[in-house]
Amino acid sequence: MATVKAETANKTGGRRCTSGKCICGRRPMSAYYAASPVVRTRSVTPMTPEMSRLLPVIADRTVAKQLGRSYEVSHAKTYYNPARNSLYARFSPSDWKASNNAQFGLSDKERNFAERLRADCWRAVKSTDARTRNRQTDVTKRLGERVSDINHWKTEVHHETDCMQNEIGNLQEHKRVLESALQHTQNPFHIAEECLMHREKRRGIDMVHDDVEKSLVREVDIIKKCQDKMKRLLEKSAVQLKLNRAAQHELEKDAKDKHHAHGLDDRMHSLRNSSMGIGYHPGVEGVDNTISIPESWARFSQENIARSQKMREASERLRGEIDALLRACANDMWSQFNSVNNSFNTRIKETTDARNKLQAHLQRTMQEIFEMQKNIDLLRKAIADKEAPMKVAQTRLDERCRRLNVERCNDPVMKTLQREVAEIRDSIRALKERLRLSEQALARLLQARAKFEEDISIKENSLAIDQKACMGIRKSFPMDPKVGPIFNMPLSY
């Protein structure tokens, strides 16, 4: 120890370091290197009073055992020579050295064993700490993945719930329109029956079953059929609304459960060793209250979404049937009404029928021109929208061509990018072909519109002459003005 202190004093210029800081202005070595808990024991061990008392006895017994002697230390006899004034023991210097060497060997053995034990303990501490940290990191990672899965399915369920909510609103609106149309079909029905009753007042040869009477009877039958179809569709709409609400209820229940699970797992994902509220829960690892596995858990949401999608498809088909029925009924009733009016006067019939047909065709043609123009704009926009994906795909291919050596691998990404470029190119080619056909169709529609407008102007000039011959009661379609447009407007949302 004196040697170590002397060396330290020499290094510091004879000055000692105190309070963990060096007076020479330098930082202590402990500031740069963390002290290891495993430190080798010094070869010289301080002697305690107990060891000083026991060492002679232990040494004597050890040496005696090594020399094969048996004696009692306390009864050792000594001889005193007054002439030499010296005390002689029973052991020689070699015995003394042997005892010391045996004691040194025993001390080294015990210290080596203690050092190995401390090193093993340190390694056990480090390995258990690393294993615990790795396991906690893995659990945190899996919790994050679970939170992502829950968030994905929660988003899908919410999206499907919104779609179902919109579908329910659309179906309710269609049902309302259908009910209104059913109520307003009574007006033309009563007018047709009134016309038949007035024709019963005919006398003599005029009491003939002519084309006008046949047309009126046919009109009554058509209106009755339309009313029956509307009633059946109203019943189907009521049933479909119940099924849609049931599917929506399951989705909302699933979304609520996933919202709760998402909040819980997200909170557990952010939990750390320093977080508040953590504590021991003995025996919780043995509790298993799970009722599903990841496959059945995902399948539950998939089935709910699939059920909702199936109900939405059925609801959309039903709305299509309502649209088709309203249009068909409107067309049938309108056509039959015109047929009855045309039968009253052959001359007016020919002129009025031609004009009405031309006007109907003109309206449909103008509507088709409008739709075709929107279609052309849509195609042009679709072609323009393909430019950015094509640039992205080709840029990715170009950049991946700059890979070096073996990294120029024909991996699935390269094949997918090549297929993407080919698919985009085919899409652009198909869109351009349809754009060309649409532009040709638009040109033909414009020519047809011009011809229709010219023919209608001719018929209007002819009808201006015979306008006073039109009948009063059947001059207009016997439908409420607020409901008449319902039969002609598109009901797609």
PyMOL commands that set and color helices and strands:
alter all, ss='L'
color gray80, all
select helices_A, chain A and resi 2-11+29-31+49-67+73-75+93-184+186-199+204-206+211-269+284-286+294-344+346-385+387-400+405-407+412-469+484-487
alter helices_A, ss='H'
color red, helices_A
select strands_A, chain A and resi 79-81+86-88
alter strands_A, ss='S'
color yellow, strands_A
deselect
rebuild
show_as cartoon
